[in-house]
Amino acid sequence: MSENRVDATLTAADQQAVMTAINTIREKLPFLIDLTTDERRVLPKMGDKSRAFVSQALDMATQNSDFLPRSFDVEEMRKDVELATSLQTISAALTQLQELVEDTYLAVGSEAYMAALAVYNYARSSGKGSALDNLLDAMGQRFARKTRPSKAPTA
């Protein structure tokens, strides 16, 4: 068997604590929204270059509000900029955590699958004729190829 990169357990209590922490994050961010694919596509995006532009625009609006229409809410813009900055920090931390969870899940899943293949192969080579036949047949369905319907010959 290959190297065991992940040697850990997650107790039910620890899993529940993690889920509780995730729910706490959701509770602390009750304003989060779920955009549709179309909404994501049409919204202008604020990237690294845009952040500096937005910051400069906020400074300009704060110091020179006389040229803005009365309907423009500088304080609302400030709140949006501050929230975007805070969410960017949270998003970066969550992205890193998500990558770690996904990589660990991939590695431990691979380890479990490779161990299962080894068990199956050992049982196949030494378990024929024993009480394992039914179980081996059931496990072997994982590798059964599905037959494709043949195409009708064209005239």
Secondary structure per residue as TSV (DSSP state, phi and psi in degrees):
chain	resnum	aa	ss	phi	psi
A	1	M	-	360.0	149.6
A	2	S	-	-75.6	-178.7
A	3	E	-	-64.0	149.1
A	4	N	-	-99.0	97.5
A	5	R	-	-78.0	-25.5
A	6	V	-	-122.1	115.2
A	7	D	-	-123.6	85.6
A	8	A	-	-152.8	165.6
A	9	T	-	-132.2	157.9
A	10	L	-	-128.0	109.5
A	11	T	-	-69.8	159.6
A	12	A	H	-60.2	-37.0
A	13	A	H	-66.0	-41.8
A	14	D	H	-67.9	-40.1
A	15	Q	H	-61.3	-43.1
A	16	Q	H	-64.6	-38.0
A	17	A	H	-63.8	-40.3
A	18	V	H	-64.5	-44.8
A	19	M	H	-63.1	-37.6
A	20	T	H	-64.1	-41.4
A	21	A	H	-63.1	-40.7
A	22	I	H	-63.3	-42.5
A	23	N	H	-64.6	-35.2
A	24	T	H	-63.4	-42.0
A	25	I	H	-59.8	-45.6
A	26	R	H	-61.2	-39.6
A	27	E	H	-66.8	-35.4
A	28	K	H	-77.1	-14.2
A	29	L	-	-123.1	59.3
A	30	P	T	-68.3	-12.1
A	31	F	T	-87.9	-1.3
A	32	L	-	-60.6	141.9
A	33	I	-	-122.3	164.4
A	34	D	-	-120.0	106.7
A	35	L	-	-84.8	150.0
A	36	T	-	-77.4	166.8
A	37	T	H	-60.1	-42.3
A	38	D	H	-64.2	-40.8
A	39	E	H	-63.2	-41.4
A	40	R	H	-61.7	-41.2
A	41	R	H	-65.8	-39.2
A	42	V	H	-89.0	-16.1
A	43	L	S	-71.8	136.8
A	44	P	-	-66.5	140.8
A	45	K	-	-100.3	142.4
A	46	M	-	-104.6	102.8
A	47	G	-	-99.3	-162.9
A	48	D	H	-59.6	-46.8
A	49	K	H	-67.3	-36.4
A	50	S	H	-69.0	-30.0
A	51	R	H	-59.6	-44.9
A	52	A	H	-63.6	-41.6
A	53	F	H	-60.7	-45.2
A	54	V	H	-63.4	-42.3
A	55	S	H	-63.0	-43.0
A	56	Q	H	-65.5	-39.2
A	57	A	H	-65.1	-38.6
A	58	L	H	-64.9	-43.8
A	59	D	H	-59.4	-44.7
A	60	M	H	-62.4	-44.7
A	61	A	H	-66.1	-36.9
A	62	T	H	-68.9	-43.0
A	63	Q	H	-85.7	-19.8
A	64	N	-	-135.5	55.6
A	65	S	G	-73.1	-7.8
A	66	D	G	-65.2	-25.5
A	67	F	G	-88.2	-7.7
A	68	L	S	-84.3	147.7
A	69	P	-	-65.4	154.3
A	70	R	T	-60.7	-26.5
A	71	S	T	-75.2	-14.0
A	72	F	-	-78.0	125.0
A	73	D	-	-102.0	99.0
A	74	V	H	-64.2	-37.6
A	75	E	H	-64.8	-37.6
A	76	E	H	-65.9	-38.3
A	77	M	H	-62.9	-43.7
A	78	R	H	-60.1	-44.2
A	79	K	H	-60.8	-43.3
A	80	D	H	-62.6	-43.0
A	81	V	H	-64.8	-45.4
A	82	E	H	-64.2	-41.5
A	83	L	H	-66.4	-41.9
A	84	A	H	-60.5	-40.7
A	85	T	H	-64.4	-45.0
A	86	S	H	-64.4	-43.7
A	87	L	H	-66.9	-32.3
A	88	Q	H	-63.8	-40.5
A	89	T	H	-64.8	-45.5
A	90	I	H	-64.4	-43.3
A	91	S	H	-61.1	-41.7
A	92	A	H	-62.8	-43.2
A	93	A	H	-66.2	-41.7
A	94	L	H	-68.5	-36.9
A	95	T	H	-62.3	-43.8
A	96	Q	H	-63.3	-43.8
A	97	L	H	-63.8	-42.5
A	98	Q	H	-62.2	-41.8
A	99	E	H	-62.4	-40.9
A	100	L	H	-64.5	-43.5
A	101	V	H	-64.1	-45.7
A	102	E	H	-64.6	-42.0
A	103	D	H	-65.2	-42.1
A	104	T	H	-65.3	-42.4
A	105	Y	H	-60.2	-43.6
A	106	L	H	-62.6	-46.9
A	107	A	H	-66.0	-46.2
A	108	V	H	-71.1	-33.1
A	109	G	H	-65.5	-40.4
A	110	S	H	-64.1	-43.4
A	111	E	H	-61.1	-43.9
A	112	A	H	-65.2	-41.1
A	113	Y	H	-67.3	-42.0
A	114	M	H	-65.0	-37.9
A	115	A	H	-65.5	-39.9
A	116	A	H	-64.3	-39.9
A	117	L	H	-62.5	-40.1
A	118	A	H	-64.2	-44.8
A	119	V	H	-59.8	-45.9
A	120	Y	H	-60.9	-46.9
A	121	N	H	-66.0	-40.2
A	122	Y	H	-62.6	-44.0
A	123	A	H	-66.1	-39.6
A	124	R	H	-62.8	-41.7
A	125	S	H	-78.8	-23.9
A	126	S	H	-122.5	-3.3
A	127	G	-	-107.2	3.6
A	128	K	T	-62.3	137.0
A	129	G	T	83.7	-4.9
A	130	S	T	-96.7	-168.3
A	131	A	T	-73.7	5.2
A	132	L	T	-91.5	-5.1
A	133	D	H	-56.1	-47.8
A	134	N	H	-63.7	-42.3
A	135	L	H	-66.0	-41.9
A	136	L	H	-62.9	-40.2
A	137	D	H	-62.5	-43.5
A	138	A	H	-63.9	-44.2
A	139	M	H	-67.3	-34.3
A	140	G	H	-64.5	-20.1
A	141	Q	G	-61.8	-22.2
A	142	R	G	-61.5	-28.5
A	143	F	G	-104.9	-0.3
A	144	A	-	-67.0	136.0
A	145	R	-	-88.3	137.9
A	146	K	-	-84.1	137.5
A	147	T	-	-83.2	137.8
A	148	R	-	-91.2	141.1
A	149	P	-	-63.9	134.7
A	150	S	-	-74.6	146.0
A	151	K	-	-79.4	142.0
A	152	A	-	-67.7	135.8
A	153	P	-	-63.5	140.9
A	154	T	-	-90.3	143.7
A	155	A	-	-89.7	360.0
